[in-house]
Amino acid sequence: MLGRIERALGWAEGSVGVELMVETPRSLLAADGTVALPGLVSAAGGRCRAVHLGAWDLTAAMGVGAAHQTLLHPYCDAARALMVLSLAGTGVRVVDGATNVMPVEPHRGSELTAEQRAENRTAVVGALSVMTRHWLHSTRMGVHQGWDLHPGQVMWRHALVIAHARAAFPATARRLKAFIGQAAQAVRAGAVFDDAATGQGCWATCCARWTPGRSRRRRPRRPSGWRWDRCERARSRPSWGAEGGRPGVRSRRSVSASTGPSVAGWG
């Protein structure tokens, strides 16, 4: 059907994408015990762009009462883990569910008492604190996008992404610079030992924070400086880079002298 729509409108094949919502146990695990997500993504015929966690329907289907439904529930962690593990390297994004506590003021009007203004502030700050805990929790699990239900949540998500990236950037950039300076060999930065996999994580931390929430922002330009072609040993190093269009450090063969990743002066 989507193909017919594209042809009728003169669009390129595959222009219309599909995004799946995980809301039932069977969307995670099939009846035979296998992980169901790869099959569902495959059934989309290459159109699947993202898979979203429907936390509230999923926990309800698992018998969790309303008072205990939260993005921090162990069932949500299990779902995120299965989603990330089964879709890693496929180019399909994993998107977290929504915080259902809205940053809404209980009292409205221009003539509020001091007590009412204090209650408004407590309600909004409390809701944003809940969202912060949810966001940090999913970010630590490798899920960097999520649903927002209120304009105040969109603003707060952008602030969280920027603050988190700025706080982690100096130390991460120093580790990445030391790692690349050794031509992708394992290296010790202070008391921290970094191998190739950790180097890739550092690169993602430095460069992959430009899409907070479901918004789309222009990718930041890479600064000029160190390039793969300046290191002779990089010729023999395997590529461990950007499958699915995700940022990563690649071998000299796949990165030109003018566009190679650079960390000079980042710290």
N, C-alpha and C positions, 0 to 999 in steps of 0.2 A: 504493500500500500504506500509506504513512504517513497519507494522508488518511483511509483507512478506519479505521485505528487511532484517529486523533483523533476521528472521528465516533462510533466505538463507545464511547470513554471519555468523550465529552462535552466534549472539549477544543476550544479555538478553532482554526480552520484555520491552519496554519502554525506551531503551537506546537512541533512536533518539528523541530529544525534538523538540518542536515547539515554536516559539516566534512570537507574533502577533504585527502588526503595526496599531495604531489608526490614520487613515488619513481622515476619513469621519464622518460627524455628526451621521450617522446611526450606526457606530461602537460604539458610546457612548450611544445614545438613540434610542430605537426601534420606529417603527411607532406608537405603542400604548402608547408611553411615558415612558415605563419602561427602566431601565438601561440594555443595551445590553451586556456589557462585561461578566458578569457571564455566560450567555448562550454561548458566543463564546468560553470561556475557557473550559466550560463543553463539548462542541463539539469536543475539541481536545482530549478527552478521557484520561485525566490525563497526557498528554504530554506537556502541555503548561508550559513553564519555566518563561517567562517574557512577558510583554506587553509594547510596546514602543510608545512614543508620536511622531507622524509624524506632527510636528508643521506647516510646510510650506504648505503641502497639505490640512491640516485641516483648517487653516485660509483662504486659497484660496477658499475652498469649502464653507466657511461662508461669502464670498464676501469681504474679506479684501484685499486691494490693496497691491502691492509689497512694496511700501514705508512704510507701516505700519505693515508688517509682522515681528514679533519678538517673542522670547520665553517669553517676558514679557507681551504679549498681554493678555487681560482679557479672551479671549476664550481659550488660553493655560492654564490659571489658572483654568478655569472651567473644562477643560479636565483632568488636573492633579488631581483635587479634586475628580472627579467622579472615576477616575482610582484607586486612593488610597483608597477611601471609599468602593468601590465595591470589591476590591481585598485584603483588609486587612485581615490577618489571614489565607489566602489561600496558602501561600508559593510561590505565583506568584509575581515576582519582577516587580516593575514599573520603567521604564527607561525613562529619559527625552530626548528631542530632541537635535539637534546639533546646536551649534553656527556657523552661516554661514559666519562670519567675520574671515578670515584666518590670522594668524600671519606670513605674507609673506612680505619680503622686496621688495619694488618696484624697487630698483636699485641693479644690480648685477655687479660683477667684482672686481678686486684687486686694481684698481686705481680710487677710488671714491673721490669726493670732500668732504669737510667738510659739505657742505650743503646737499649733497646726503646721507651721513652717518647719519646726523640728521633726514632726512626724513625717512630713514629706521627705525631708533629707534622709531620715533613717530608712524609709522605705526604698528610695532610689539607690542609696549606697548599699543597702543590704542586697538588693537584686543584682547590682553590678558585681558585688563580692561573690555571689553564687556563680555568676557567669564566669568570673575570673578563675575560680576553682575548677569549673568544668573545662574551660579552655586549656588551662595548664595541664590538666590530667590527660586530655586527648592529645595534646601536643607531645607530651612525653611518650605517648604510644605511637607516634609517627603520623598522627592524623592532624593536619594543619588547617583544614577548612571545616566550616560548620554552618548550620542554619541560624538565621536571625529572624525573629518574629516582630521586632519593634525597632523603629528608627534609632532609639537610644542604644540598642544592642549593636547596630552597625557601627556607630561612632566608637563605642567602647571596644569592639573587636579590633578596629584599626589601631586604636591607642595601645591595646595589649600587644599586637603584633610588632608595632614599632618599638615599644619599650623593651620587649623581650629581645628583639634583634639587636638593639643598641647596647643592652646590658651584656649580651653574650659575645658581641662582635670583637672587641679588642683582644681578649684571650684566645678566642677561636682563630682570629686572623694570624696571631703570632704562631700558633701551633701549625696552621696551614702553611704559612710562609717557611717555617723550619722544615716541614715535611717536603714541600715542593723543592726547596733548596737542596735537598738530598736526592733529587731525581726520583721521587716516589719510593724511596727505600724507607723501611721502618726507622723511626727516629724518636729520641727522647726529648721532650720539651719540659725542662724542669723535672718534676717528679712524675710526669705523665708520659706514658709510652704510647706512641701512635703508629699504627700500621696502615696498610693501604685502605682498609675499610673505614678506619677512623678518619683518614684524610678525606675520603669522600663525604663523610658526615660533616666535617668541618667546612668543606666547599658548599654543601647544601645549606648549612647554617648561614654562611656569608652571603649567598646569592639567591636562595630560593624563598625569600620571605616577601616577594612583591605581590602575592595574591591572597591577602587576608580575606577570610570569609568566602563568599561567592562572587566578590567583585573582581574585575579585571583591570589591572593597572599596567602601565608600560614597564617593561623590564629594564632595570638600571643598567647603564653602560659599564663595562668592565674597565677599570683603570689601566693605563699603559704601564709597561715595565717588564718584569720577568716573563719570558716566553719559553715554551717547550723547546724551540729550535736552538736556544742558547745552551742547552745541556746535552752533551754528546751521549751521556748514558741513557737518556730518555728513549733513544732509538730502540734499545732492546727491551724496554719495559712494555708489558701488555696493556691494552686499553682496559680501563675499569670505569668507563664513563657513562654517557647519558642515554640510556635506553629509554625509548618512549618520549624523547624530547625533553627529558628532565636534565637540569644542570649537572655536570660532572666533570671531572678532570680526565681528559682523553690523551691518547698517545700522540706522538709527534706526527704520525701518519694522517691523523684525522683533524688536526688543528693547524691552520696556516700560520705563517709568521706574523701576519697582521691581526689575527683574531685570537691568538692563544691566550689561555687564562693567565691572569696576572695578579700578584699580591704585593708587589713592591709598593711600599709606603702606606699600606693599609692600616698598620697599627698606629 
